[in-house]
Amino acid sequence: ALAESHLQVKGFGYGPEGGQATGLSLQSGENTGLPHPQKLPFIWVSPVITKISDGSLLYEFEITIGDLSGDNPVNNLEVESDTLLICLDIVSKLSDESYPWSLVKQSAIQPFFSQGSSNYTGHRMNISLEFPFNYDYCMAPTE
């Protein structure tokens, strides 16, 4: 929903990073829309780990925002700037207090540059969402 509501984002994918490469290799000129990661710019979400701590579950994700930059260095700078702003938009939206989670306010954002036939540029960020968890064994399905 976050990707669909963002006016710049055209594609979305979820899964391991290897799936990202598969999704991006499917790029075509067809207007397939979301959730197709081959539309650009794209957001790809990869689960990293889930941690249990005292009274909470912490879900960690790597979010990749990328776009084609071509061979022009000016395009690289523009795409890098745009994808950083999309990262900041996502962090801002995920920190909305109306959601059932809390965003851990320490997100690392790192640029990436893909060379070769794809020429993708963008940013990767790691985010953590914390949900309440009360260790209530009585709620577990048992016989």
N, C-alpha and C positions, 0 to 999 in steps of 0.2 A: 504494500500500500504506500509505503514511503517513496519507493522508486516511481510508482505510477503517478503520485501527486507532484513530483518534482518536475518542473517544466523543462529542464535541460536533459534529464535522463530519458533515454529511449529503450534501454535493455536492462534486464535483470536476470541473474542466475544464482543458484544456491547449490552448494556441495563442495567436495574437495577441490583443491586447486587444480588438479589434473583435469577435472571436468570443465574448468574455465578455459583451458586451452582447446578442448574439443568444441565448446560452444563458440569460441571466437573464430575457429577455423571454418565455421558454417556461414560466415558473413556473405550476404548477397544483397542485391539492390532491392529486393522485395520489401514491401512495407508490412512486416509481420508483427511489429509492436511488441509490447511487453507480454510475457516475461522472457522474451528471447534475448539472450546475452549478445547475439551477433549484431544487434542494433546499437548504434553508438551515439553518444557516450553510454557506457554500461556501468552497472554496479554488480559486483560478484561477492557473495557472502559465503565464507568458509567457516564451519565450526572448528574451534581449536580444542577446547577442553571445558568440562564442567567440573566445578569444585564445590564441595560441601564444607561449609564452615558453621560456626555457632549461630544457628537460627537463620541461615540463608543458603541459597544456591547461587553460585556465581557462574554465569555462562560467558565464555570468552569467544570472540569471533574476530576473524580477519576480514576486513572489507576492502575490496579493490575497486577503485573508480578509474576507468581508463577510456581513452579515445585514440583514434588514429591521428598521428601528427605529420606524417609525410616526411620528406627530406629537408624541408625548410626550417632552419633554426628558429625563425620567428613563430612558426606554427607550434614548435615544441614549447616555447615559452607561454604561448596563449593557452595551449591544452593543459600545461602544468598549472597555470594560474586557475583555470576553470575547474579542474578536478580538485584542487585544494579547496576552493570555495564550496564545491559540492560536499566535500568531507566535513567542512565546518557546518554546513546546513544540516547534515545528518546528525552530527553531534548535538547541535542545538535542538533538533526535533526529538531525539532520543532522551534528552534531559527533561522533557516536558513532564511535569509532576502528575499529570492525569493518567499516566501509564502505570501498570501494576509493578513496575520495576524501578530501580534506581540506577542511573548511569554512573559508573565509577569514573571520576573526573580526571583520570590520568590516561589519556589516549596518545599513543605514539603515531605520528603521521610521517610516512617516508615516501619520497618521490621514487618512481622507477622509469626506466627508459628501455624499451625493447628494440633491439636492432634487427636488421634483416628485412624480410619481405613484409612483416607486419607493421613495424614502426609505431608501436603503441607507446603512449606516454600517459602517466597518471600518478596516482598516489595509492598507497596501502596504509590502512590504519588498523590497529588492534583496539577493540573496545570490549568492555565487560559490563554485563547487565546483572544486577543483583536482585533476586527474588526472595521474599520471605519463605522460610521452611521451618516447620515446627517439630519435626521428628515424631509425628503422631503415628505410632505403630497401629493403632486401632483403625486407621483409615486404609491400611493395606488390605487388599483382597485376600482373605484366607478362608479356610473351611472350618 
